[in-house]
């Protein structure tokens, strides 16, 4: 087993080396040249390139048979930059939300099967709900997490739900797939999600989606606070502020309302 794992790691390392070599050169590269540069035999290079081509990480010119980087890398790069932009651009909006509400404002992105907090702003006074940058939260029982599920395509959405363990954190935690599906459908209509002490006793949250240039969900922003302060009346007052900041962020990231969103099909 260890030997197989070692061979797989070596193959990945060789494939990454080929991608680096192709990226470093302005002109597409043939198998022979790549084999020479990587100090590998041609058959191994050819096999690795076919695998990379199948994953759209490289593309082969039909006439010259030379390889260049594939479109999937461009797409992945754009998505990564969007996330970085989202983190940086979100800070001003989160500060405005924290100042206006007196509560903590967060931004999160989907990371595997969890919500990853990438930014946080606090009002600077009083007791706040702290969600440190870099921490992970479940998708099924947090407002940010439910937004991140709702904004995916139908296929991705269902795949995420099917993998969930639905661990109960409080008596209010969503406990089964059907309940989450109903909640997600409502979020897809309203473009807003709630966490009413579902993840932590005594904490309520509200969140909204942020979209990117291709109408793809980039992440979510939200407001969290202690339940005694986060009343239904206050949430009603906050919703327009949250929606406005989410839409402003989306437009800053290149989203155009007329183009719609891929997730809400």
N, C-alpha and C positions, 0 to 999 in steps of 0.2 A: 504493500500500500504506500509506504514511504517513497519507494523507488518510483512508483507511478506519479505521485504528487510532485516529486522532484523533476521528473521529465516534463510534466505539464507546466511547471513554473519556468523551466528552461525554454519551452516553446513560446510562452507568453513573452518572456524577455527578448527572444529572437524576433518575434513579431513586432514588438515595440521598437526594437532597433531598426527594423526595416522602415517603419513609419517615420522614425526620426531621420533616416537617410533620405527618404523621398521628400520630406519637408524641407530639408536643408538645401536641396538643389532646385534651381529654377525650372529646369527641363525635366520632363518625365524620364524615368530610368527603366532600363531593361533588366531582365532576370540576371544576365551574365554580369553586368556592371554592379548590380546590387549584391550579388554573391561575392564578388571581389571585395567590395567595400565592407561588407559584413563579415568577411572571412568565413563564409559558409559554402557548402556544396550547392550546386544549382538545383538539384532535385528538392532539397529541403526548402530553399528559397521559393521555388515554384509552388510547392505545396502550401507554404505559409501565405503566399500572395493570393492563392485561390481562396483560402479561408477568409482572408481579409476582404477580398472582393465580394465574397458571398455576404459579408456583413456590411457592405457598402462603405468600408473604411478606406479602400483604395479603388481606383477605376483603371481599366486597361484600354488604351487606344487601339481600336480595331485594325488600323493600318500599320502603325509602328510596333504594336505589341508592348509598348512601354507603359509604365505605371505612374500614376499621379495620385494625390490624395483624393478620397471619395467625398461625396456630398454629405454623407452622414457626419463626418468630422466637422464640417462647416455648421451643420445644424446643432451638434453638441456644443461647439464653441459658442454659438449664438446664445444657446440656453444658459451656459455657464456665465457668460457676460451679463445676461439679463439678471441672473441671480445676484451677481456682484453689484450691478447697478441698483437693483431693488433694495439691497441692504443699505447702500449709501444714500440713495434718494429717499428712502423711507424715513430717515431720521428726523427730517424737518416736520413731516406730517405727524409722526408719532409724538414729537414734542408739542405740537399744537393740540393734539388730542389729550395728552397728559395734562397740559396747562388748562384746557377748557373743562375737563371733567374732574380733575383732582385725583385721577386714578392712573394706574400703570397702563402704558400702551405697548403692544408687542407686534413684531412681524415674524412670520414663520414660513418655511418652505417644506415641501414634501421631501423626506429623506428615507427612501426605502418604504417602510411601512409605519413610519412615525412622522410626527411634526417636529421639525428642527427650528428652534428659536434662533434667529439670526440678528435681531435687533430689539432693544428695549429702551424705553424712556419713562422716567418717573416724574411726578410733580414736584419732588424735592421736599415735601412735608408730609407728616402723618404716616400711618401704617399703610404699606402698599403690598400688593401681591407680586412677589418677586419670581420671575422666570428667567434665570440667568442665560445669557447668550451662550449657545452651544448645547443647551439641555434639550432633551427629547421628551415628547409627550405622546400619548396614545391618540389615535385618530377618532375612535368611536365615541369618546366622552369629553372632548374639548371643542370649544367653538371654532378655534383655528383649525383643528384637525378635521372637523366635519366639513368645513369650507373646502379644505384641500381634497377631500374625497369627492364632494359634489361637483367640483370644477373639472374633474377628469372626463375623458371620453367614456361612453357606456362600457366598453370592454375593460378599460383600466379600472373604472369604478368598481365593477363587479369582481374583478380579480383581487382588488384590495379588500373588499368586504369578505370574500371567501377565505382569505388568509387570516382574518382577525380571530383572536381568541376570546374577545369580549369579556376581558377581566373586569370584575366589578370592583370599583373603588369606593363607591358610596351606594346607599339604597336607591339613588336616582339614576345610576349609571345604566345606559342602554345595554340590555343584556342579550340581544339576539339579532341576527341579520335582518329580519323583516322589519323590526322596529327602526333599525338604522336606515334601511332603504326608504321607509316612509319619511323619516326626518330629512334625509338627503333630497328627496323629491321636493319637499317644501322649501329647502334651502335653494334649490335650483330655480324655483319660482320667485322667491323673495330676494335672492342674492344677499342673504344675511343669515347668520347662525347664532345659536345661544348655547350656553352651558350653565344650567341652573343647578349648581352644586353636584354635578355629575362626576367630576374628577376629584374635587376636594370639598369636603364639608365646610360650609361657610364662605365659599367663593363662587361668584357669578361672573360670566363673561359674555361678550357679544363680539362677533367678527364678521368681516366682509372680504370678498375676493379681490385680488389685484391681477389684471390681465396684461399680456405682453403684445408685441407688435403683430404677431400672427394670430391673435385671438386665443392664445394658449395661456392657461393659468400659470402665473409666475409664483404667486404665494398668497398669503392672507395677512391682514392686519386686524388687531382687535384691542378691546379694552377689558381689563379685569380688575375686580375689587372685592372687598368684603361684602357679604350679602346684606348686612344691615344698611350699608350705604348704597349698594347697587339695587335700588328698588325698580319696580316696573315703570314708575313714573320717570325716573332718571334715565332708564334705558330708552324710553320713548323720546326723550330730549336728545340723547346721544346719537341715535340712529342716523339722523340727517347729517350730523358732523362726520360720522364714520363713513357713510356712503360717499360724502363729498371728498374726503381724503383718499378713499380707495379709488375713486374715479380719477382724481387728480394724479395719483401715482400711476395709474394705468396709462393715462395719456402721456405722462412723462416717459413711460417705457415704450411708447410708440403705438399704443392701442387706439383704434378709432371706433367709436360707437357704431358707425354705419356698417362696419365689417363684422360685428357680432363677436361671438366667442366659439371656439371649437368645442369646449367642454359642455356647453349648454345646448346640445343638439336635440 
